[in-house]
Amino acid sequence: MRSREADQGPASEDVGTAPLPATTAGEPPIRRTSLALRITMLVVSVAVAVAIIAGVVGAAMIRNTAVDVTRTYLSNQANVIDQQMSGEDPGYRIGLAKLAQVFKQQGISVVTENRNGKIDGSDAQAVRQATAAGVAALTDGQSMSRTLQVNGRTVLLEARSVNGRAFALVASADIGAGTQRTLQRRVLLALAIGLLAAVIGGLVIARLVTRPLRRTAETARAMGAGSRQTRAPVAGPSEVADVAIAVNELADALQHSESRQREFLTSVSHELRTPLAAIGGQAEALSDGIVPGPEVPQVGRMIRAESARLERLVYDLLDLARLGADSFRLELAPCDLTALIREMASVWQIRCDQRSVQLLVQVPSGPVVVVTDARRLRQVLDGLAENALRLLAPGRPLVLALSVGGSVVLQVRDGGPGLTAQDYAVAFEQGVLHERYRGRRPGGAGLGLALAHSLVTRLGGTVTAGPAPEGGACFSVELPVQPSPG
């Protein structure tokens, strides 16, 4: 479908090609780590971070717990000594000395206040620490609990004053160092086991997550190799399943598109062969001199008609290619649609008279001006009129109408055989009606209505099909009053 007077320039004026991305010769391919490796590394990294944090926190908690246990133990023992001293006679020192020997075996030093008010004991360092802490200043019933830092070591002190005499138990906070180390080793062992479990879990998770992705990638590669029957399994997390669904939808779309393309090429090749065969046969007859002289003009007209049919098919194919590549330029300008319809009617009146078809024009009395591409709009209307005239019997009407309301509507109506309700729904799908009516109605390659739909859409309007009051089909092109540039 094409207006001949509208395209006198070169056929390639609107065809453009997108530049290919530049590549660097000899550039090494980009190496990307696999998703499975990344997931495993991420899980292991998180596990290591958790293990480090847990180890640091656990070690601190073990140490603090050990200090608290040691302090509680010293406090309890000090209370025992306090009770013993408060009930003893002056000979209590003998019993205290025996307790001091027992405590010494546990790493606890016992110091006491002598009769001169000074701190005395067998451990000179403990004596100094108790003296510095002010144990001697305690009065009856008072107690003292101190945490001292001596040469980078933590020392715990528990002191009591009984019967005017003070005493203190002094012990390093590391008194349970062996137990602490045992606990720390066990905590580290538990963390190592957890880290190993994290590595195994990361590998398992990575395999489970990436397996459907690998299958989807294999499906995509098979599609790239030409297979259209392969489908990716929909499995795994929802995001991975969405990828598989999208690939399957793409495969369905490609399969449908290629099927339509094959049908289209088959149809076009069939339509091209018919006029080519007619032209070739008549040309051969002319060259062989078997056409009588009086029949030469008729043969010439037949060759001309078939060549015009070929030209129309080629132009339709070119226009569809341009529209599909989005390289179809529009020349928008104010256009008087009333004048456009009248001009079109003057051309089509001659063709209608040749076919004994009644041409009716229904337009407003005044101008109707919109901003559009008059050449492309005329191309659409000419194509719709061509389709209608091809099916009209002598005496039936062809109507060119223009109406104005909230929008501008141009109609091409006819009194021909029309279409079914199912046909109207698919009228603008490429080649569908052509296949349905092949051999029953005269037609081209089934490109005209698809091209009309694409053109009107680019012009910012809509085109619809439905029954006409005249008994045939009505094709309506609706344009906004002030359409935006397409």
Backbone torsions as a table, in degrees:
resi	resn	phi	psi	omega
1	MET	NA	118.4	-177.4
2	ARG	-163.0	142.3	174.3
3	SER	-86.2	120.0	-173.3
4	ARG	-65.8	-39.6	-176.8
5	GLU	-72.8	-8.1	-176.0
6	ALA	-90.5	-13.6	-173.6
7	ASP	-132.6	79.2	179.0
8	GLN	-100.0	-12.1	-177.5
9	GLY	-80.0	-176.5	-179.9
10	PRO	-62.5	146.0	-176.3
11	ALA	-67.7	-18.7	-174.1
12	SER	-100.6	14.5	-172.3
13	GLU	-66.0	-27.5	-175.6
14	ASP	-106.3	1.3	-174.8
15	VAL	-89.7	126.7	178.1
16	GLY	-131.5	156.3	177.6
17	THR	-123.1	140.0	178.0
18	ALA	-76.6	135.1	179.8
19	PRO	-65.5	141.1	178.1
20	LEU	-75.3	145.5	178.6
21	PRO	-64.4	138.6	-178.8
22	ALA	-71.3	143.8	177.2
23	THR	-123.6	152.1	-179.7
24	THR	-99.6	123.1	-178.4
25	ALA	-64.1	136.6	176.8
26	GLY	77.1	2.6	-179.1
27	GLU	-70.0	128.6	-177.6
28	PRO	-68.5	147.7	179.0
29	PRO	-65.2	148.5	179.6
30	ILE	-74.7	125.6	178.9
31	ARG	-96.0	124.7	-178.3
32	ARG	-117.4	138.6	176.5
33	THR	-72.8	150.5	-177.8
34	SER	-75.1	157.8	178.2
35	LEU	-65.4	-37.3	178.9
36	ALA	-60.7	-43.1	178.8
37	LEU	-65.1	-40.2	179.8
38	ARG	-65.0	-42.5	178.9
39	ILE	-63.0	-44.4	179.5
40	THR	-61.9	-45.3	179.5
41	MET	-62.6	-38.8	179.4
42	LEU	-65.2	-46.5	180.0
43	VAL	-62.4	-44.0	179.8
44	VAL	-64.4	-41.7	179.7
45	SER	-61.3	-44.2	178.1
46	VAL	-64.0	-41.6	179.8
47	ALA	-63.8	-41.8	178.4
48	VAL	-63.1	-45.0	178.9
49	ALA	-60.6	-43.3	178.2
50	VAL	-63.7	-41.2	-179.9
51	ALA	-63.1	-42.9	179.3
52	ILE	-62.9	-48.1	-179.7
53	ILE	-62.4	-44.7	179.6
54	ALA	-63.8	-38.5	179.3
55	GLY	-64.4	-46.0	180.0
56	VAL	-63.7	-47.3	-179.6
57	VAL	-65.1	-40.9	-179.9
58	GLY	-64.3	-42.0	178.9
59	ALA	-62.9	-42.9	178.5
60	ALA	-63.6	-40.7	180.0
61	MET	-67.2	-38.8	177.9
62	ILE	-62.9	-43.9	-179.3
63	ARG	-64.8	-46.1	-179.9
64	ASN	-64.0	-38.8	178.1
65	THR	-64.1	-40.4	178.6
66	ALA	-62.4	-42.2	178.2
67	VAL	-62.8	-43.9	-179.7
68	ASP	-64.0	-40.8	178.8
69	VAL	-64.0	-43.9	179.4
70	THR	-62.8	-42.3	-179.9
71	ARG	-64.2	-43.1	178.8
72	THR	-62.9	-41.3	179.5
73	TYR	-62.7	-45.7	178.7
74	LEU	-61.4	-41.0	-179.7
75	SER	-64.1	-41.5	178.9
76	ASN	-64.9	-41.4	179.0
77	GLN	-68.1	-37.0	176.6
78	ALA	-63.5	-37.4	177.9
79	ASN	-65.9	-36.7	178.0
80	VAL	-63.9	-46.2	179.3
81	ILE	-63.4	-39.8	179.1
82	ASP	-57.8	-45.2	-179.3
83	GLN	-66.3	-38.5	179.8
84	GLN	-66.0	-44.8	-177.0
85	MET	-67.7	-35.1	-177.2
86	SER	-69.9	-17.1	-179.4
87	GLY	-111.4	3.5	-176.4
88	GLU	-93.7	161.4	170.2
89	ASP	-86.6	178.5	-178.8
90	PRO	-55.4	-13.4	178.7
91	GLY	-84.9	16.0	-177.5
92	TYR	-62.8	-24.5	-174.3
93	ARG	-60.0	-25.7	179.9
94	ILE	-67.2	-44.8	177.6
95	GLY	-66.9	-36.6	179.1
96	LEU	-67.5	-36.5	179.2
97	ALA	-63.7	-39.7	177.5
98	LYS	-65.1	-40.5	177.3
99	LEU	-62.9	-37.3	-179.7
100	ALA	-62.5	-37.5	178.4
101	GLN	-65.7	-40.5	178.7
102	VAL	-65.1	-44.8	-179.9
103	PHE	-65.1	-34.2	-179.5
104	LYS	-61.8	-36.8	177.5
105	GLN	-64.6	-24.0	179.1
106	GLN	-92.6	1.1	-179.4
107	GLY	84.7	20.6	-179.8
108	ILE	-113.3	129.1	178.9
109	SER	-97.9	139.1	178.1
110	VAL	-113.7	125.5	176.1
111	VAL	-124.0	148.8	-178.3
112	THR	-134.8	162.4	176.1
113	GLU	-90.7	124.9	-179.7
114	ASN	-84.0	-175.3	-175.8
115	ARG	-69.8	-17.6	178.5
116	ASN	-88.2	2.1	178.7
117	GLY	83.1	15.8	178.8
118	LYS	-109.7	156.0	179.0
119	ILE	-83.0	133.1	-175.8
120	ASP	-135.7	149.9	178.6
121	GLY	175.5	169.9	-178.7
122	SER	-78.4	-21.2	-179.7
123	ASP	-101.5	102.9	-175.3
124	ALA	-60.6	-38.9	-179.4
125	GLN	-64.6	-41.2	178.0
126	ALA	-65.4	-35.5	177.5
127	VAL	-62.2	-45.3	-179.9
128	ARG	-62.6	-42.5	-178.2
129	GLN	-65.9	-41.7	178.1
130	ALA	-67.1	-39.6	178.8
131	THR	-63.3	-45.0	-179.8
132	ALA	-64.4	-30.6	-179.5
133	ALA	-76.7	-12.0	179.1
134	GLY	82.2	35.1	179.5
135	VAL	-64.8	-35.8	-177.6
136	ALA	-63.9	-20.9	-177.6
137	ALA	-83.5	-3.7	-179.8
138	LEU	-68.7	143.6	175.2
139	THR	-105.6	170.8	-176.0
140	ASP	-54.6	133.1	176.7
141	GLY	86.4	-10.3	179.3
142	GLN	-82.7	156.7	176.8
143	SER	-137.2	163.3	-178.2
144	MET	-144.3	137.7	175.7
145	SER	-133.5	118.1	-175.5
146	ARG	-130.9	149.4	170.9
147	THR	-117.6	113.8	-174.4
148	LEU	-109.9	149.7	174.5
149	GLN	-110.1	112.3	-176.5
150	VAL	-124.6	113.6	179.1
151	ASN	52.2	43.5	178.4
152	GLY	78.6	3.7	179.4
153	ARG	-109.6	149.2	178.3
154	THR	-94.5	125.9	-178.8
155	VAL	-120.4	134.1	179.8
156	LEU	-105.1	140.8	-177.9
157	LEU	-134.0	130.5	175.1
158	GLU	-125.8	122.5	-175.7
159	ALA	-128.5	149.4	176.7
160	ARG	-138.9	159.7	175.1
161	SER	-126.9	122.6	-176.5
162	VAL	-134.5	129.1	177.5
163	ASN	54.8	40.0	177.4
164	GLY	77.6	3.2	178.3
165	ARG	-120.8	138.2	179.9
166	ALA	-106.1	152.3	174.7
167	PHE	-143.1	162.9	-179.4
168	ALA	-147.0	146.5	171.2
169	LEU	-108.3	125.7	-177.0
170	VAL	-122.0	129.3	-179.8
171	ALA	-149.7	147.8	175.5
172	SER	-71.9	145.9	177.3
173	ALA	-67.0	-17.9	179.2
174	ASP	-89.4	21.5	-178.4
175	ILE	-61.1	-29.0	177.5
176	GLY	-104.7	35.6	-175.6
177	ALA	-59.8	-38.0	179.6
178	GLY	-62.2	-44.1	178.5
179	THR	-64.3	-40.1	177.9
180	GLN	-60.2	-45.1	-178.5
181	ARG	-64.4	-37.3	178.2
182	THR	-63.3	-44.5	178.4
183	LEU	-63.3	-41.7	-179.6
184	GLN	-64.4	-40.2	178.0
185	ARG	-62.0	-41.5	179.6
186	ARG	-66.6	-38.1	176.8
187	VAL	-64.4	-43.5	179.1
188	LEU	-63.3	-38.4	177.6
189	LEU	-63.6	-41.9	178.3
190	ALA	-64.2	-39.8	178.4
191	LEU	-65.7	-39.4	178.8
192	ALA	-63.9	-41.1	177.6
193	ILE	-63.6	-41.9	177.5
194	GLY	-62.7	-39.1	178.9
195	LEU	-65.0	-42.2	177.6
196	LEU	-63.0	-42.0	177.4
197	ALA	-63.2	-36.2	178.2
198	ALA	-65.1	-40.5	178.6
199	VAL	-63.2	-46.7	179.5
200	ILE	-63.6	-43.9	178.3
201	GLY	-62.0	-39.7	178.2
202	GLY	-62.5	-41.1	178.1
203	LEU	-64.2	-42.2	-179.8
204	VAL	-65.8	-46.1	180.0
205	ILE	-61.7	-43.9	-179.9
206	ALA	-60.8	-40.2	-179.6
207	ARG	-67.7	-42.1	-179.5
208	LEU	-65.3	-39.2	-177.4
209	VAL	-73.4	-41.4	-173.2
210	THR	-85.0	-16.0	-178.7
211	ARG	-59.1	-50.9	177.5
212	PRO	-64.6	-29.6	176.9
213	LEU	-67.4	-40.0	177.7
214	ARG	-63.6	-41.2	178.1
215	ARG	-64.8	-38.0	177.5
216	THR	-64.8	-40.7	177.7
217	ALA	-63.2	-39.8	177.3
218	GLU	-63.6	-38.0	177.1
219	THR	-63.8	-43.3	179.6
220	ALA	-63.2	-39.4	178.4
221	ARG	-65.9	-39.5	177.4
222	ALA	-63.6	-38.2	175.8
223	MET	-63.4	-40.9	178.2
224	GLY	-64.5	-28.3	178.4
225	ALA	-82.4	-3.4	175.9
226	GLY	114.0	-9.4	179.8
227	SER	-74.9	132.3	179.3
228	ARG	-119.0	3.1	-179.6
229	GLN	-98.9	-17.8	-177.1
230	THR	-74.5	139.8	177.4
231	ARG	-131.4	146.4	-179.8
232	ALA	-81.8	139.8	177.2
233	PRO	-69.3	135.4	179.0
234	VAL	-90.2	101.8	-176.7
235	ALA	-152.2	172.6	177.9
236	GLY	86.5	-169.6	178.1
237	PRO	-58.9	164.1	-174.7
238	SER	-60.1	-38.4	-179.9
239	GLU	-65.4	-41.4	178.6
240	VAL	-67.9	-40.2	177.4
241	ALA	-62.9	-36.5	177.8
242	ASP	-62.1	-38.1	177.8
243	VAL	-62.9	-44.9	179.4
244	ALA	-63.0	-41.8	178.9
245	ILE	-62.4	-43.2	-179.9
246	ALA	-63.0	-41.3	178.5
247	VAL	-64.9	-41.2	178.0
248	ASN	-64.3	-40.3	177.2
249	GLU	-64.0	-38.9	176.5
250	LEU	-63.4	-41.3	178.2
251	ALA	-62.7	-41.9	178.1
252	ASP	-62.8	-43.0	-179.6
253	ALA	-64.6	-41.3	178.7
254	LEU	-64.7	-42.6	179.7
255	GLN	-62.1	-43.8	179.3
256	HIS	-66.4	-42.6	-178.7
257	SER	-64.0	-44.5	-179.7
258	GLU	-67.6	-34.5	175.8
259	SER	-63.1	-43.7	177.9
260	ARG	-64.5	-38.1	178.8
261	GLN	-64.4	-42.1	178.3
262	ARG	-62.7	-43.4	178.5
263	GLU	-62.9	-40.9	-179.7
264	PHE	-64.1	-46.7	-179.8
265	LEU	-64.4	-37.4	176.6
266	THR	-62.2	-43.6	-180.0
267	SER	-64.7	-46.7	-178.4
268	VAL	-63.5	-43.7	-179.6
269	SER	-62.4	-37.5	178.0
270	HIS	-64.7	-45.2	-178.6
271	GLU	-67.3	-33.2	179.4
272	LEU	-73.5	-35.7	-178.3
273	ARG	-65.0	-35.4	-176.3
274	THR	-61.6	-55.8	178.3
275	PRO	-66.8	-32.4	177.7
276	LEU	-63.9	-41.2	178.6
277	ALA	-64.5	-41.1	179.2
278	ALA	-64.4	-45.6	179.4
279	ILE	-62.7	-45.6	-179.0
280	GLY	-62.5	-42.4	-179.2
281	GLY	-65.5	-44.5	179.8
282	GLN	-68.2	-38.5	178.4
283	ALA	-64.3	-39.7	178.1
284	GLU	-64.8	-39.5	178.1
285	ALA	-63.1	-40.9	178.0
286	LEU	-64.3	-45.3	-177.5
287	SER	-66.4	-29.5	178.7
288	ASP	-83.3	-7.9	177.6
289	GLY	72.7	24.1	-178.1
290	ILE	-95.5	0.2	177.8
291	VAL	-91.6	122.9	178.3
292	PRO	-61.5	152.5	-177.4
293	GLY	-54.3	-46.6	-178.8
294	PRO	-63.7	-21.0	-177.2
295	GLU	-93.1	-4.6	-178.2
296	VAL	-60.7	-47.1	178.1
297	PRO	-57.9	-39.6	179.5
298	GLN	-64.1	-42.8	177.3
299	VAL	-62.7	-40.3	177.9
300	GLY	-61.2	-42.2	179.2
301	ARG	-64.7	-37.2	179.1
302	MET	-65.3	-44.3	178.4
303	ILE	-62.3	-41.2	179.8
304	ARG	-64.2	-42.8	-180.0
305	ALA	-63.5	-43.0	-180.0
306	GLU	-68.5	-36.3	177.3
307	SER	-67.4	-35.0	175.9
308	ALA	-65.4	-37.7	177.0
309	ARG	-64.2	-42.5	176.1
310	LEU	-61.1	-43.9	-179.4
311	GLU	-60.9	-41.3	-180.0
312	ARG	-63.3	-41.9	178.3
313	LEU	-63.2	-42.7	-179.7
314	VAL	-65.0	-42.5	178.7
315	TYR	-64.3	-39.7	178.3
316	ASP	-63.0	-42.6	177.6
317	LEU	-61.7	-42.2	179.5
318	LEU	-64.0	-42.7	-180.0
319	ASP	-64.5	-41.5	178.1
320	LEU	-63.3	-39.4	177.9
321	ALA	-63.5	-40.8	179.2
322	ARG	-65.2	-43.8	179.9
323	LEU	-64.4	-40.4	179.8
324	GLY	-66.0	-32.0	178.7
325	ALA	-86.3	0.7	179.7
326	ASP	57.5	32.6	179.1
327	SER	-113.0	21.8	-177.1
328	PHE	-88.6	109.1	-176.6
329	ARG	-81.7	143.9	176.8
330	LEU	-113.5	144.3	177.6
331	GLU	-115.8	91.0	-174.8
332	LEU	-83.4	135.7	179.5
333	ALA	-162.6	158.3	175.2
334	PRO	-59.3	135.3	-176.0
335	CYS	-137.1	130.8	175.8
336	ASP	-86.7	107.5	-176.1
337	LEU	-69.9	-30.0	177.3
338	THR	-61.8	-46.9	179.0
339	ALA	-65.1	-36.1	-179.3
340	LEU	-64.3	-43.3	-179.9
341	ILE	-65.7	-41.7	179.8
342	ARG	-64.6	-41.5	178.0
343	GLU	-63.3	-42.4	178.0
344	MET	-62.7	-40.4	-178.7
345	ALA	-63.7	-35.5	-179.8
346	SER	-63.8	-32.8	178.8
347	VAL	-76.5	-44.4	-174.7
348	TRP	-77.2	-16.6	177.3
349	GLN	-61.1	-40.4	-179.5
350	ILE	-64.3	-44.7	-179.0
351	ARG	-67.7	-37.1	177.9
352	CYS	-66.4	-39.3	177.8
353	ASP	-62.2	-38.2	179.2
354	GLN	-64.1	-30.4	-179.5
355	ARG	-98.7	3.7	-177.3
356	SER	58.4	38.9	178.6
357	VAL	-105.2	140.4	-178.4
358	GLN	-85.2	122.3	178.3
359	LEU	-100.1	125.6	179.4
360	LEU	-118.2	135.6	-180.0
361	VAL	-119.9	125.2	-179.8
362	GLN	-126.2	100.6	-178.1
363	VAL	-136.1	156.9	175.1
364	PRO	-64.6	161.5	-179.6
365	SER	-73.6	-29.2	-178.5
366	GLY	-103.3	174.3	179.9
367	PRO	-71.0	148.1	173.4
368	VAL	-124.8	105.8	-171.8
369	VAL	-106.6	127.6	172.3
370	VAL	-134.0	163.2	176.7
371	VAL	-93.3	113.8	-178.9
372	THR	-158.6	-178.3	175.3
373	ASP	-97.7	102.0	-174.5
374	ALA	-62.2	-34.6	-178.2
375	ARG	-66.9	-45.7	-179.4
376	ARG	-69.5	-38.1	178.4
377	LEU	-64.4	-40.7	176.8
378	ARG	-64.0	-36.3	177.8
379	GLN	-61.2	-42.8	178.4
380	VAL	-62.5	-49.7	-177.3
381	LEU	-64.8	-39.5	177.5
382	ASP	-62.2	-40.7	179.6
383	GLY	-65.7	-41.4	177.9
384	LEU	-65.0	-40.6	178.0
385	ALA	-66.1	-38.6	178.3
386	GLU	-61.2	-44.0	178.7
387	ASN	-62.7	-40.7	-178.5
388	ALA	-68.7	-45.6	-176.6
389	LEU	-63.8	-31.8	-177.7
390	ARG	-63.0	-27.7	-175.2
391	LEU	-104.0	-6.2	-173.6
392	LEU	-79.6	135.4	173.2
393	ALA	-84.6	155.8	178.9
394	PRO	-55.2	138.4	179.3
395	GLY	90.5	-14.0	179.8
396	ARG	-84.3	154.1	-173.7
397	PRO	-89.2	151.9	166.9
398	LEU	-123.9	123.3	-172.1
399	VAL	-115.6	130.1	170.9
400	LEU	-111.7	116.1	-172.6
401	ALA	-127.6	150.2	177.0
402	LEU	-138.4	128.8	177.9
403	SER	-135.6	153.0	-176.4
404	VAL	-128.6	129.8	174.1
405	GLY	-145.8	-123.9	172.0
406	GLY	-67.5	-20.6	176.4
407	SER	-144.2	175.0	179.5
408	VAL	-101.2	128.6	-178.4
409	VAL	-122.4	123.7	173.4
410	LEU	-108.8	134.0	-176.7
411	GLN	-126.7	142.5	169.0
412	VAL	-119.4	109.6	-177.8
413	ARG	-117.3	157.7	-179.9
414	ASP	-147.2	166.4	176.7
415	GLY	-107.2	33.0	-178.4
416	GLY	-84.6	-161.0	-176.7
417	PRO	-70.3	-19.1	178.6
418	GLY	71.4	-167.6	-177.6
419	LEU	-133.1	164.9	175.4
420	THR	-83.4	166.9	178.4
421	ALA	-59.7	-36.4	177.7
422	GLN	-68.4	-32.8	179.7
423	ASP	-67.6	-39.3	-178.7
424	TYR	-61.8	-33.7	-177.6
425	ALA	-67.5	-26.8	-176.7
426	VAL	-119.3	19.5	-171.9
427	ALA	-60.9	-32.5	-173.8
428	PHE	-99.9	8.6	173.7
429	GLU	-83.5	132.4	-170.7
430	GLN	-58.6	119.1	171.8
431	GLY	79.3	-1.9	-175.5
432	VAL	-68.0	-52.5	-179.9
433	LEU	-65.4	-33.5	178.4
434	HIS	-60.4	-41.9	179.9
435	GLU	-69.9	-36.9	-177.4
436	ARG	-67.1	-36.0	-174.1
437	TYR	-111.0	19.0	178.8
438	ARG	-60.5	128.2	178.3
439	GLY	82.5	-9.6	-180.0
440	ARG	-107.7	-28.1	178.5
441	ARG	-132.4	145.3	176.1
442	PRO	-69.5	142.2	-179.9
443	GLY	-170.3	177.9	179.0
444	GLY	-94.9	-132.7	-178.2
445	ALA	-99.9	11.3	178.9
446	GLY	77.7	26.3	-177.7
447	LEU	-99.4	-23.8	-168.3
448	GLY	-59.3	-51.5	-176.8
449	LEU	-68.3	-36.8	176.5
450	ALA	-63.6	-40.5	177.8
451	LEU	-66.5	-41.0	178.3
452	ALA	-60.2	-43.6	179.4
453	HIS	-61.6	-43.7	-179.7
454	SER	-65.0	-42.5	-179.5
455	LEU	-64.0	-47.4	-178.5
456	VAL	-63.6	-38.9	177.7
457	THR	-61.9	-43.6	177.0
458	ARG	-62.8	-29.3	178.7
459	LEU	-80.3	-1.2	178.3
460	GLY	87.3	13.5	-178.0
461	GLY	-116.8	-168.6	177.7
462	THR	-133.7	150.9	176.9
463	VAL	-128.2	132.0	-178.0
464	THR	-130.6	161.4	179.8
465	ALA	-127.1	145.2	178.9
466	GLY	-169.0	179.4	179.2
467	PRO	-71.5	149.0	-179.5
468	ALA	-104.1	150.3	175.9
469	PRO	-59.7	-25.9	-179.1
470	GLU	-77.4	-3.8	176.5
471	GLY	106.1	-14.7	-179.8
472	GLY	-103.9	-135.1	-177.4
473	ALA	-107.9	150.6	177.9
474	CYS	-125.8	122.7	176.4
475	PHE	-111.7	120.7	-174.3
476	SER	-113.1	128.4	175.7
477	VAL	-109.1	115.7	-178.5
478	GLU	-107.3	124.9	180.0
479	LEU	-119.4	142.7	174.0
480	PRO	-66.9	156.6	-178.3
481	VAL	-62.2	-38.6	177.4
482	GLN	-128.6	77.6	-177.5
483	PRO	-66.9	143.2	176.0
484	SER	-76.7	155.3	179.4
485	PRO	-58.7	137.6	179.5
486	GLY	-97.7	NA	NA
